[in-house]
Amino acid sequence: MIKISWESLNRQILSCTACPLHLNITNKVPGQGNPKADIMIIGEGPGYREDIEGFAFVGPAGHLLTKMLAAIDIERKDVFICNIVKCRPPNNRVPTFSEAEACKNFLRAQLALVKPKIIVLMGSVALKNTIAPQGSITAMRGKWINIKDVWFMPTFHPAALLRDESKKRAAWEDMKLIRQKLEEINGKV
């Protein structure tokens, strides 16, 4: 197995030209947070603010994510946050299959480096490009999926909660399950 460092991986991400998304961006958004986090959060792709700042989940959806984490006593700095694609799709459209595929090895390398115990899949793009290509976020959210001793929790993307507040209660239930699972894994229950 080839070992890769964070520095090497981030250099590869920043220099990537594997798909056309890199042509019209301000910044690539590799991801950030605790490089040895128990929890990894995977979203869809950078939005406008993320493209400007070069960091994942810093716009309105990111502010909501920070509040969601705080509500279950988890600080943002203690998780690793990234996206399926590392460049903003034009007009915040959903990344295409080929765009997601172009970034897949970067996500795999991030997973190998972080070695999270829990992966929170924020929205259908994250769900479909990781564990369930035909999956529905509405049908699968709130249900734990264990793959190779890693717990996956699909839930609604914070941007979806900003568009449709009726989904907030379900997302809150998912966040409580994440807190409970983290305590179980770390032997605090």
Stockholm file with secondary structure:
# STOCKHOLM 1.0

chainA/1-189         MIKISWESLNRQILSCTACPLHLNITNKVPGQGNPKADIMIIGEGPGYREDIEGFAFVGPAGHLLTKMLAAIDIERKDVFICNIVKCRPPNNRVPTFSEAEACKNFLRAQLALVKPKIIVLMGSVALKNTIAPQGSITAMRGKWINIKDVWFMPTFHPAALLRDESKKRAAWEDMKLIRQKLEEINGKV
#=GR chainA/1-189 SS CCCCCHHHHHHHHHHCCSSGGGGGCSCCCCCEECTTCSEEEEESCCCHHHHHHSCSSCSHHHHHHHHHHHHTTCCGGGSEEEESSSSCCGGGCCCCHHHHHHHHHHHHHHHHHHCCSEEEEESHHHHHTTTCTTCCHHHHTTCCEEETTEEEEEECCHHHHHHCGGGHHHHHHHHHHHHHHHHHHTTCC
#=GC SS_cons         CCCCCHHHHHHHHHHCCSSGGGGGCSCCCCCEECTTCSEEEEESCCCHHHHHHSCSSCSHHHHHHHHHHHHTTCCGGGSEEEESSSSCCGGGCCCCHHHHHHHHHHHHHHHHHHCCSEEEEESHHHHHTTTCTTCCHHHHTTCCEEETTEEEEEECCHHHHHHCGGGHHHHHHHHHHHHHHHHHHTTCC
//
